[in-house]
Amino acid sequence: MLKSTIDKATGFEKRFENIGTIVYEDSTSAAKSIAQEIANLIRVKQSQRQPCILGLATGSS
């Protein structure tokens, strides 16, 4: 039997997903949020004198 829960962020049933999901109102707000997250990651890695390696999917992911 599969265990099912309701995702608090989206209100959708969640059975197989193991990755947190955020649903944005539009692509512009999603792009700005992602850009800010990447910029913060780069700053943290630079302050630790570590490389920051990003693996990005192609297409409209």
KOLNUZA-718545 format. One record per residue: residue in one letter; x, y, z of N, C-alpha, C, O, CB in turn. Coordinates in steps of 0.2 Angstrom, whole numbers, padded with zeros to 4 digits, m for minus. Atoms other than C-alpha are relative to their C-alpha. Glycine has a CB too. Example, Ala and Ser with C-alpha at 12.3 -4.5 7.8 and 13.67 -1.06 7.14 Angstrom:
! residues 2
{'A',{0004,m0006,0000},{0062,m0022,0039},{0004,0006,0000},{0009,0005,0003},{m0005,0000,0006}},
{'S',{m0004,m0006,m0001},{0068,m0005,0036},{m0004,0005,0003},{m0001,0011,0004},{0002,0002,m0007}},
! end
This chain:
! residues 61
{'M',{0004,m0006,0000},{0000,0000,0000},{0004,0006,0000},{0009,0007,0004},{m0005,0000,0006}},
{'L',{m0004,m0006,0001},{0007,0017,m0005},{m0003,0005,0006},{m0009,0006,0007},{m0001,0003,m0007}},
{'K',{0002,m0006,m0005},{0007,0031,0009},{m0001,0006,m0004},{0004,0008,m0008},{0006,0000,0005}},
{'S',{0002,m0007,0003},{m0001,0047,0003},{0000,0005,0005},{m0003,0004,0011},{m0006,m0001,m0004}},
{'T',{0000,m0006,m0005},{0001,0064,0011},{m0002,0006,m0005},{m0002,0006,m0011},{0006,0002,0003}},
{'I',{0002,m0006,0003},{m0005,0081,0006},{0006,0005,0001},{0008,0007,0006},{m0007,0003,0002}},
{'D',{m0006,m0005,0000},{0009,0094,0001},{m0003,0006,0003},{m0008,0009,0000},{0003,0001,m0007}},
{'K',{0002,m0006,m0003},{0007,0109,0012},{0000,0006,m0004},{m0004,0011,m0004},{0003,0001,0007}},
{'A',{m0001,m0006,0004},{0014,0121,0000},{m0005,0000,m0006},{m0007,0006,m0008},{0007,0000,m0003}},
{'T',{0004,0000,0006},{0003,0115,m0015},{m0007,m0002,0001},{m0011,0000,m0003},{0003,m0004,m0005}},
{'G',{0007,0002,m0001},{m0012,0107,m0008},{m0001,m0007,m0004},{m0007,m0009,m0003},{m0005,0005,m0001}},
{'F',{0001,0006,0005},{m0009,0092,m0020},{0002,m0006,0004},{0006,m0006,0009},{0004,0001,m0006}},
{'E',{m0002,0006,m0003},{m0008,0074,m0015},{0007,m0002,m0002},{0009,m0001,m0008},{m0005,m0006,m0003}},
{'K',{m0007,0001,0002},{0010,0068,m0014},{0001,m0008,0002},{0001,m0010,0008},{0004,0004,0005}},
{'R',{m0002,0007,m0001},{0015,0049,m0016},{0007,m0001,m0002},{0010,m0005,0002},{m0005,m0004,m0003}},
{'F',{m0006,0002,0003},{0030,0048,m0026},{0006,0005,0000},{0012,0004,0000},{m0001,m0003,m0007}},
{'E',{m0004,m0006,0000},{0038,0065,m0025},{0005,0000,0006},{0002,0000,0012},{m0003,0006,m0001}},
{'N',{m0005,0000,m0006},{0054,0066,m0014},{0003,0007,0000},{0008,0008,0004},{0005,m0005,m0001}},
{'I',{m0003,m0007,0001},{0059,0084,m0020},{m0006,0005,0002},{m0011,0005,0000},{0003,0001,m0007}},
{'G',{0004,m0005,m0002},{0051,0099,m0012},{m0002,0004,m0006},{0002,0005,m0011},{0003,0005,0005}},
{'T',{0002,m0004,0006},{0041,0109,m0025},{m0003,0007,0002},{m0007,0007,0007},{m0006,m0004,m0004}},
{'I',{0003,m0006,m0001},{0036,0127,m0026},{m0003,0002,m0006},{0000,0002,m0012},{0006,0006,0002}},
{'V',{0004,m0003,0006},{0023,0134,m0038},{0000,0007,0000},{m0003,0010,0005},{m0007,m0004,0000}},
{'Y',{0000,m0008,0000},{0025,0152,m0043},{m0006,0002,m0005},{m0009,m0002,m0009},{0006,0002,m0003}},
{'E',{0005,m0003,0003},{0012,0163,m0050},{0001,0001,m0008},{m0003,0000,m0012},{m0002,0007,0002}},
{'D',{m0002,m0001,0007},{0022,0166,m0066},{0007,m0001,m0001},{0011,m0002,0004},{m0002,0007,m0003}},
{'S',{m0007,0001,0002},{0038,0163,m0075},{0005,0005,0002},{0011,0004,0004},{0001,m0002,m0007}},
{'T',{m0004,m0006,m0002},{0045,0180,m0071},{0002,m0001,0008},{0008,0000,0010},{m0003,0007,m0001}},
{'S',{m0001,0000,m0007},{0043,0178,m0052},{0005,m0007,0002},{0009,m0007,0006},{m0006,0000,0004}},
{'A',{m0004,0006,m0001},{0050,0160,m0053},{0008,0001,m0002},{0012,m0001,0001},{m0003,m0006,m0005}},
{'A',{m0007,m0001,0002},{0066,0166,m0063},{0003,0004,0005},{0009,0003,0006},{m0001,0003,m0007}},
{'K',{m0003,m0005,m0004},{0069,0180,m0051},{0002,m0004,0007},{0007,m0003,0009},{m0005,0006,0002}},
{'S',{m0001,0004,m0006},{0068,0168,m0036},{0006,m0005,m0001},{0010,m0005,0004},{m0006,m0004,0002}},
{'I',{m0005,0005,0002},{0079,0155,m0044},{0007,0004,m0001},{0012,0002,0002},{m0001,m0004,m0006}},
{'A',{m0006,m0004,0001},{0092,0169,m0049},{0003,0002,0007},{0009,0002,0008},{m0001,0006,m0005}},
{'Q',{m0002,m0002,m0007},{0092,0175,m0031},{0003,m0006,0004},{0009,m0005,0007},{m0006,0003,0004}},
{'E',{m0003,0006,m0004},{0095,0157,m0024},{0007,m0001,m0003},{0011,m0003,0001},{m0005,m0005,m0001}},
{'I',{m0006,0002,0003},{0109,0154,m0037},{0006,0006,0003},{0011,0004,0004},{0000,0000,m0007}},
{'A',{m0004,m0005,m0002},{0117,0171,m0033},{0003,m0001,0008},{0008,0000,0009},{m0003,0007,0000}},
{'N',{m0002,0002,m0007},{0117,0167,m0014},{0004,m0005,0001},{0009,m0005,0005},{m0007,m0001,0004}},
{'L',{m0005,0006,0000},{0125,0150,m0017},{0007,0002,m0002},{0011,0000,0001},{m0003,m0005,m0004}},
{'I',{m0007,m0002,0003},{0139,0158,m0027},{0003,0004,0005},{0009,0003,0007},{m0001,0004,m0006}},
{'R',{m0003,m0004,m0005},{0142,0171,m0013},{0002,m0004,0006},{0008,m0003,0008},{m0005,0005,0003}},
{'V',{m0002,0005,m0005},{0142,0157,0000},{0007,m0004,m0001},{0011,m0004,0002},{m0005,m0004,0002}},
{'K',{m0006,0004,0003},{0154,0147,m0010},{0006,0004,0000},{0012,0002,0002},{m0001,m0004,m0006}},
{'Q',{m0006,m0005,0000},{0166,0162,m0013},{0002,0001,0007},{0008,0002,0007},{m0002,0006,m0004}},
{'S',{m0002,m0002,m0007},{0166,0166,0005},{0004,m0006,0003},{0008,m0005,0008},{m0006,0002,0005}},
{'Q',{m0004,0006,m0003},{0172,0148,0009},{0006,m0002,m0005},{0009,m0007,m0003},{m0005,m0006,0000}},
{'R',{m0005,0001,0005},{0184,0149,m0006},{0000,m0007,m0003},{0004,m0011,m0004},{0007,0000,0004}},
{'Q',{0001,0006,0003},{0176,0134,m0014},{m0003,0001,m0007},{m0006,0007,m0008},{m0005,m0004,0004}},
{'P',{0003,m0001,0007},{0171,0132,m0032},{m0008,m0001,0001},{m0010,m0005,0005},{0002,m0005,m0005}},
{'C',{0007,0001,0000},{0152,0133,m0036},{m0002,m0003,m0007},{m0001,0001,m0012},{m0004,0007,0001}},
{'I',{0001,0003,0006},{0147,0121,m0049},{m0008,m0001,0000},{m0011,m0004,0004},{0003,m0007,0000}},
{'L',{0007,0000,0001},{0129,0122,m0056},{m0001,m0005,m0006},{0002,m0005,m0011},{m0003,0007,m0001}},
{'G',{0002,0005,0005},{0121,0108,m0066},{m0007,0002,m0002},{m0012,0001,0002},{0000,m0007,0002}},
{'L',{0007,m0003,0002},{0106,0116,m0076},{m0003,m0004,m0005},{0001,m0006,m0010},{0001,0007,m0002}},
{'A',{0004,0003,0005},{0093,0107,m0086},{m0001,0004,m0006},{m0002,0010,m0005},{m0006,m0003,0003}},
{'T',{0002,m0004,0005},{0089,0113,m0103},{m0007,0000,m0002},{m0011,m0005,0001},{0004,m0003,m0007}},
{'G',{0008,0000,0001},{0072,0117,m0110},{m0003,0005,0005},{0000,0009,0007},{m0003,m0007,0000}},
{'S',{0005,m0004,m0004},{0058,0125,m0100},{m0001,m0003,0007},{m0006,m0003,0010},{m0006,0002,m0003}},
{'S',{0001,0003,m0006},{0062,0116,m0084},{m0001,0005,0006},{m0001,0003,0012},{0006,m0004,0002}},
! end
